[in-house]
Amino acid sequence: MPPSLESIVHQGLNLALILRHHHRQDGITFFTGDDSTQQLGYMHRPQGYVIAPHVHLPVPRQVQFTQEVLFIKSGRVRVDFYSPEQQYLRSAVLEAGDVVLLAQGGHGFEMLEAAEIIEVKQGPYAGDRDKLRFSPVSAAELRSADIPSAAAAAATTQGADL
């Protein structure tokens, strides 16, 4: 796995994939398996490369869990990862240009800086039936010293690159 791709795994369960903004690779690569209900891939094509026009055919699919892909357009965001049983596992800081696929388990976010985020997820939206909210991890429980809360980040980093 390239250093620009980070897999969040808990007890053999793929919870998330983080693709960092500095990832570079020629051609096309998919980071998810063919059986994943949300596919995450990366393309780098030269000028003039043509992708033939096409349509996607109707194929019945069964989706059990909503999966999300977030594109961090600007700012810095801390994402906290939880097991399906809502146990806090770890955190990561996402920066402008980073992409995260949230496949399973729980997740929460804190904006370390003002942020713009583009979200893509499967529909149709099921409202309150789609998610169960629970209490977030406290700042004291964060698993890494370099994963600050927004208040701590503002007081201590003053623009430092974490």
Secondary structure by P-SEA (a helix, b strand, c coil): ccccbbbbbccccccbbbbcccccccccccccccccccccbbbbbcccccccbbbbcbbbbbbcbbbbbbbccbbbbbbbbbcccccccbbbbbcccbbbbbccccccccccccbbbbbbbbccccccccbbbbbccccccccccccccaaaaaaccccccc
